[in-house]
Amino acid sequence: MSYLIDEMFLCFLFLDIINRSSALQTVIRAISTNIDQLVMTFFLDFTIIYLYSIFSFEFIYDYFFLSSIAESNDKGENACIDMLQCYLNIINMGMRAGGGIADNLAPASYYKDNAARYYFRFFYDLSFYVLVNVIMINCVLGIIIDTFGQLRDEKNRRDEDINSRCFICNIDRYEFDRWADGFRNHTARDHVEWNYVYFIYGLEQKDPTEYNGIESYVAKKNENEDCSWFPMLRALSIPEEKKENIEEIISGKLKNVVDEIKTTASKLDKMDKTITKLSNAMASAKSAVAPAKTK
């Protein structure tokens, strides 16, 4: 763009700092993760403002007189001449003002038979402030803050999993500290992630005709995207009798999860049957009421 249009577009290269900073990437993710909720919230906000612009254009357009407009004469001009101008100015002035749209409008007089418009302005200004400047803006901020919380929880779970489980065998840190010479020694000596990376890379660079039996087995597994050749729940530093205990504990946890899933499925099935019975009863009741009405 800078070569075709103007060198001014070179300033956008400063945004490359987002790719170099993990903190800024987290900020972008906090906005983009729940972008659909943010878009719908802004849509509702702009819809509410559109309703206010209709009432403004019909009843209080004369209060939108601005005396400080650069392109106008010394007397100023009305900022609500048509619906589009009124709508855009309410978005611009109402959402940016701390007290709502009332901060940019002329005050309404209570005297000279103007009490009805005074009360209208009272509810108009107060409701705009509450709905747009308090509720809707805080809804947007709440969505972003909740997303920050979700990202922080996900990061904490990842960090906890990295620091408490072996990446290769998926055995808990506690088991190595209890039955072996420690989790750190295991990850630094027995199951080093980079050793597996180097091994896979070496297989890709090696001529398949020179594979030995183990290399052929692993290469075939990798072609099928099968990682069963990894020593899952197996480690040389843990005695064999303790490995069986670990497998029993994990299998027991898996069994509990499966049982919970089955229980939930049965409850959902019962609920579905109940809903079906209710819908059938309602349909039969409607069919019974219809002939009575015809009579």
C-alpha positions in Angstrom: 0.0 0.0 0.0 2.9 2.4 0.8 4.4 1.9 -2.7 1.1 2.2 -4.5 -0.8 4.9 -2.6 1.1 6.8 0.0 4.1 6.3 2.4 1.7 7.0 5.3 0.7 3.3 5.3 4.2 2.4 6.5 3.0 3.4 10.0 0.9 0.2 10.1 4.2 -1.8 10.3 4.3 -0.8 14.0 1.5 -3.2 14.6 4.0 -6.0 14.1 4.7 -5.7 17.8 1.5 -7.7 18.3 3.2 -10.8 16.8 6.2 -10.3 19.0 4.4 -9.8 22.3 2.5 -12.7 24.0 0.7 -10.2 26.3 -0.7 -8.2 23.3 -1.8 -11.5 21.7 -3.7 -12.3 24.8 -5.4 -8.9 24.6 -6.4 -9.6 21.0 -7.7 -13.0 21.9 -9.7 -11.5 24.7 -11.6 -9.5 22.1 -11.7 -12.1 19.3 -12.7 -15.2 21.4 -16.2 -13.9 22.1 -16.5 -11.6 19.1 -20.0 -12.9 18.3 -21.2 -11.8 21.8 -19.5 -8.4 21.4 -21.0 -7.9 18.0 -24.6 -8.8 19.1 -24.2 -6.5 22.2 -23.1 -3.6 20.0 -26.0 -4.4 17.7 -28.4 -4.2 20.6 -26.8 -1.0 21.7 -27.1 0.7 18.3 -30.7 -0.5 18.1 -31.5 1.2 21.4 -29.8 4.3 20.2 -31.8 4.2 17.0 -35.0 4.2 19.0 -33.8 7.2 20.9 -32.9 9.0 17.6 -36.5 8.5 16.4 -37.9 10.2 19.5 -35.3 12.8 19.3 -36.1 13.7 15.7 -39.8 13.8 16.4 -40.0 15.7 19.7 -36.8 17.3 20.9 -34.8 18.0 17.7 -34.5 21.7 18.7 -32.4 20.8 21.8 -29.7 19.5 19.5 -28.4 23.0 18.6 -24.6 23.1 18.8 -22.9 26.4 18.8 -19.3 25.1 18.5 -19.2 23.5 15.0 -16.1 24.4 13.0 -17.7 24.5 9.5 -20.7 26.5 10.6 -21.2 30.2 11.0 -20.9 32.0 14.3 -24.5 31.1 15.3 -23.9 27.3 15.1 -26.3 24.8 13.6 -28.8 22.1 14.5 -27.3 18.6 14.9 -30.6 16.7 14.3 -31.8 18.0 10.9 -32.6 14.5 9.5 -32.7 11.0 10.9 -29.3 9.9 9.7 -27.6 13.0 11.2 -29.5 12.7 14.4 -28.7 9.0 14.7 -25.0 9.4 14.1 -24.7 12.4 16.4 -26.4 10.5 19.2 -23.9 7.7 18.8 -21.0 10.1 18.7 -22.0 12.4 21.5 -24.0 10.0 23.7 -21.6 7.0 23.9 -18.6 9.2 24.5 -20.1 11.5 27.1 -19.8 10.5 30.8 -23.3 11.6 31.6 -25.0 10.4 28.4 -26.5 12.5 25.6 -27.7 15.1 28.1 -24.2 16.5 28.4 -24.4 17.8 24.8 -28.0 19.0 24.8 -29.4 22.3 25.9 -31.3 22.0 29.3 -35.1 22.0 29.2 -37.0 24.7 30.9 -39.7 23.8 33.4 -41.7 27.1 32.9 -43.5 28.8 30.1 -45.9 25.8 29.5 -42.9 23.6 28.9 -43.5 21.1 31.8 -44.5 18.2 29.5 -41.3 18.5 27.5 -39.3 18.9 30.7 -40.6 15.6 32.0 -40.0 14.0 28.6 -36.4 15.2 28.7 -36.0 14.0 32.3 -37.0 10.4 31.4 -35.2 10.6 28.1 -31.8 11.7 29.6 -32.0 9.4 32.6 -33.0 6.3 30.6 -30.4 6.9 28.0 -27.7 7.2 30.6 -28.8 4.0 32.4 -29.4 1.9 29.3 -26.6 3.0 27.0 -23.8 4.4 29.2 -24.2 2.1 32.2 -25.8 -1.2 31.2 -24.7 -1.7 27.6 -21.1 -0.4 28.0 -20.6 -2.5 31.2 -22.0 -5.5 29.3 -19.2 -5.1 26.7 -16.6 -4.6 29.4 -18.0 -7.6 31.3 -17.6 -9.9 28.2 -14.0 -8.8 27.7 -13.1 -9.2 31.4 -14.8 -12.6 31.5 -12.8 -13.6 28.4 -9.6 -12.5 30.2 -10.5 -14.8 33.1 -11.2 -17.7 30.8 -7.8 -17.3 29.1 -6.1 -17.0 32.4 -7.7 -20.2 33.7 -6.8 -22.0 30.5 -3.2 -20.8 30.8 -3.1 -22.0 34.5 -4.4 -25.4 33.5 -1.8 -25.7 30.8 1.0 -24.7 33.1 -0.2 -27.0 35.8 -0.4 -29.9 33.4 3.1 -29.1 32.0 4.6 -28.9 35.5 2.8 -31.8 37.1 2.7 -34.4 34.3 5.3 -36.0 32.1 4.7 -35.0 28.5 5.7 -38.4 27.2 4.2 -41.0 29.5 1.5 -38.7 31.1 2.3 -40.0 34.6 1.6 -37.6 37.5 4.5 -35.9 39.2 3.5 -37.3 42.6 4.1 -40.9 41.4 7.7 -40.1 40.4 8.4 -38.2 43.7 6.9 -41.2 45.6 8.3 -44.2 43.8 11.3 -43.0 41.8 14.0 -40.4 42.2 11.9 -37.4 41.4 9.9 -35.8 38.6 12.7 -33.5 37.5 15.2 -36.3 37.1 12.7 -38.3 35.1 11.9 -35.5 32.6 15.6 -34.5 32.3 16.9 -38.1 31.9 14.3 -40.7 30.9 11.6 -38.9 29.0 13.1 -35.8 27.3 10.7 -34.3 24.8 13.4 -33.2 22.4 14.9 -36.7 22.1 11.6 -37.8 20.6 11.6 -34.8 18.3 15.1 -35.6 17.1 14.2 -39.2 16.7 11.2 -38.5 14.5 13.1 -35.9 12.5 16.0 -38.4 12.0 13.5 -40.9 10.6 12.1 -38.4 8.1 15.7 -37.6 6.9 16.8 -41.3 6.8 16.4 -43.5 3.8 13.5 -46.0 4.5 15.6 -48.8 3.1 18.1 -48.3 5.9 15.5 -48.6 8.7 15.9 -51.3 11.4 12.9 -53.1 12.9 12.1 -50.5 15.5 12.5 -47.6 13.1 10.3 -49.2 10.5 7.6 -49.8 13.2 7.7 -46.2 14.4 7.8 -44.8 10.9 4.7 -46.8 10.0 2.9 -45.5 13.1 3.8 -41.9 12.2 2.5 -42.3 8.7 -0.9 -43.4 10.2 -0.8 -40.6 12.7 -0.7 -43.2 15.5 1.2 -42.3 18.6 0.6 -45.6 20.4 4.4 -46.3 20.2 4.9 -43.7 22.9 5.4 -45.2 26.4 2.0 -44.1 27.7 1.7 -44.8 31.5 5.1 -46.5 31.4 8.4 -45.5 32.9 11.6 -47.5 33.7 12.2 -45.5 36.9 8.9 -46.8 38.4 8.8 -50.5 39.6 6.6 -52.9 37.8 4.3 -53.5 40.7 3.7 -49.7 41.1 2.9 -49.4 37.4 0.0 -51.7 37.9 -1.2 -49.5 40.7 -1.0 -46.4 38.5 -2.9 -48.2 35.7 -5.6 -49.3 38.2 -6.0 -45.8 39.5 -6.3 -44.3 36.0 -8.6 -47.0 34.8 -10.7 -46.5 37.9 -11.0 -42.8 37.2 -11.9 -43.5 33.6 -14.6 -45.9 34.8 -16.0 -43.2 37.1 -16.2 -40.8 34.1 -17.9 -43.4 32.0 -20.4 -44.1 34.7 -21.2 -40.4 35.1 -21.7 -40.1 31.3 -24.0 -43.1 31.3 -26.0 -41.7 34.3 -26.3 -38.3 32.6 -27.4 -40.0 29.3 -30.1 -42.0 31.2 -31.4 -38.9 32.8 -31.5 -37.1 29.5 -33.4 -40.1 28.0 -36.0 -40.0 30.8 -36.3 -36.2 30.3 -36.9 -36.7 26.6 -39.5 -39.4 27.2 -41.3 -37.0 29.7 -41.2 -34.2 27.2 -42.6 -36.5 24.5 -45.5 -37.6 26.9 -46.3 -33.9 27.7 -46.3 -32.9 24.1 -48.6 -35.8 23.2 -50.9 -34.9 26.1 -51.0 -31.3 24.9 -51.8 -32.4 21.4 -54.6 -34.6 22.5 -56.0 -31.8 24.7 -56.0 -29.4 21.8 -57.7 -31.9 19.6 -60.3 -32.5 22.2 -60.9 -28.7 22.6 -61.2 -28.0 18.9 -64.5 -30.0 18.3 -66.0 -28.3 21.4 -65.3 -24.9 20.0 -66.9 -25.8 16.6 -70.0 -26.9 18.4 
